[in-house]
Amino acid sequence: MTSGNLSATDQHTLSDLLEKVKNQTDLFLGYPVAKDFDYQELTDFLKYPMNNLGDPFVTSTYGVGSRELEKEVVAFFANLFRAPEDNWWGYVTNGGSEGNLYGLYLARELHPKGMVYYSEATHYSVQKNLHLLNMSNIVIRTQENGEIDYDDLEYTIRMNRHMPVIIMANIGTTMTEARDDVAKIKAILKKLAIQHYYIHADAALSGTYSALIEPRPAFDFEDGADSIAISGHKFFGSPMPCGVVIAKKSNRDRIARSVAYIGSVDTTITGSRNGHSPLFLWHTIKRLGIAGLKARALHSLETAAYAELKLKEMGIAAWRNTNAITVNFPAPSVAICKKWQLAAENGHSHIICMPNVNQTHIDLFIADLKAEMVLQH
Ligand SMILES: *Cc1c(COP(=O)(O)O)cnc(C)c1O
C-alpha cells in the first residue's frame, strides 16, 4: 500500500538539493570519482528491492537480485587481475574499504598470529579495519613520492621474522597515487625466507586502469597478490559507492559457513548486499569493454600530463608518479581548494584527472590560479 504525497515544502527541499548536487558536481577536481556515466537504462530497477543476500556464487532463497550479473563482474575483474584460473572468488562490495577489510579478514583467518605491514601513505580506513580485526601492525616509512620504503620494510620484517607477514600494498595511494611494487615486496619476503605470508592489494583508486597500461605495474595475482580490492565508483563511476574484492577461492572456503535462513553461504561482510550496484559495474563493462576502458585510462593520463605541464608553465612545482592521473602541487588558497573541492594535507594538494575531466576543466582551474596570482602581486 502506498499513500500520501510530499508537501510543497518537502518537494522544494528535494529540488533544492538536486540543484546543489548538480552544481557541486560540475566543479570537482579533488576526489577520484568519475561522473561521466549515464545509467538511464537501469532506472526501472529502482522499482525493486534488489538484494544479493549471501554468496554471489551460491543461490539464495531470496530471489530478487542481480547475482548472475554480479558473477560476470567478478569474473571480469578476476581475469583482469590474472587470478589463478581455477581458484578465484569475489563479490561486489560497498566500496574499497570493505574490500580491504575483507582481504585483512582472510589474512587473519589464515595467519592469526601474523603481523600487518603497511606504509604511512595508506588510506585512513585501514587502521580502523586493523583495530576492528584486532591485528598487530607496524607502519612502514614512505619514500618522497608516497611509495613504501622497501629498505624500511625489509629491516622491519627482519626484526619480526618469527611472525607470519601480512602486507597491505597500496596500488595508488590516496594523496599521490604512488604504487607499491608487489614483485619487489615478494622478493624481500623470499630474501628473508619468510614462509607464511599474505599480500593484499588496496587498488581502490588505480587498480582497474593499472591492468590496462604499459608498463603494467606489478600489483596483481601473477605478481604475488592474494587478494585485491577496488572501488567501483572511482574509475568506472556509479551513482552510489560500490567496489569489488577478488580473492583466492581456497581462502574464501576456509571462512564459508552455510546459513539455512538465507539458503546461501555467509562469506561476505554484510548480510544484505546492494543488488543494484552490480548492474552499474556490469553496464560499464559491457558498454566499454577492455578497449573502451583502456581509452578511458589513456584519456585520463593525457589530461594529467597536460595539467602537470600547465602548472609547471606557471612556475608551480607540480609532479606526478609514473602513469598516475593524480597531479601533485603545493596547496593553493583555501578559496580555490573550496571551489574545486581539493583535499589538502600538510601543505600538499592534488587534482585527480578522472575520465570525465578534460582540458577545459584544467584551463578553468589554471585561470583561477592565475587570477589569484595577479591579485597577490
Ligand atoms: C578510496 C580509497 C579507499 C576507500 O575506498 P572506498 O571505496 O571509499 O571505501 C581505500 N584506499 C584507497 C587508496 C582509496 O583511494
The ligand as an SDF file (V2000), in Angstrom:
LIG
                    3D

 15 15  0  0  0  0  0  0  0  0999 V2000
   39.1170    5.4540   -1.9840 C   0  0  0  0  0  0  0  0  0  0  0  0
   40.1710    4.6200   -1.3820 C   0  0  0  0  0  0  0  0  0  0  0  0
   39.8740    3.6970   -0.3660 C   0  0  0  0  0  0  0  0  0  0  0  0
   38.4930    3.5580    0.2130 C   0  0  0  0  0  0  0  0  0  0  0  0
   37.6110    3.1400   -0.7480 O   0  0  0  0  0  0  0  0  0  0  0  0
   36.0350    3.4570   -0.5840 P   0  0  0  0  0  0  0  0  0  0  0  0
   35.5060    2.9510   -1.8720 O   0  0  0  0  0  0  0  0  0  0  0  0
   35.9210    4.9190   -0.4070 O   0  0  0  0  0  0  0  0  0  0  0  0
   35.5500    2.6940    0.5870 O   0  0  0  0  0  0  0  0  0  0  0  0
   40.8920    2.9270    0.1370 C   0  0  0  0  0  0  0  0  0  0  0  0
   42.1490    3.0650   -0.3270 N   0  0  0  0  0  0  0  0  0  0  0  0
   42.4660    3.9380   -1.2900 C   0  0  0  0  0  0  0  0  0  0  0  0
   43.8790    4.0320   -1.7590 C   0  0  0  0  0  0  0  0  0  0  0  0
   41.4940    4.7480   -1.8590 C   0  0  0  0  0  0  0  0  0  0  0  0
   41.8090    5.6100   -2.8170 O   0  0  0  0  0  0  0  0  0  0  0  0
  1  2  1  0
  2  3  1  0
  2 14  2  0
  3  4  1  0
  3 10  2  0
  4  5  1  0
  5  6  1  0
  6  7  2  0
  6  8  1  0
  6  9  1  0
 10 11  1  0
 11 12  2  0
 12 13  1  0
 12 14  1  0
 14 15  1  0
M  END
$$$$
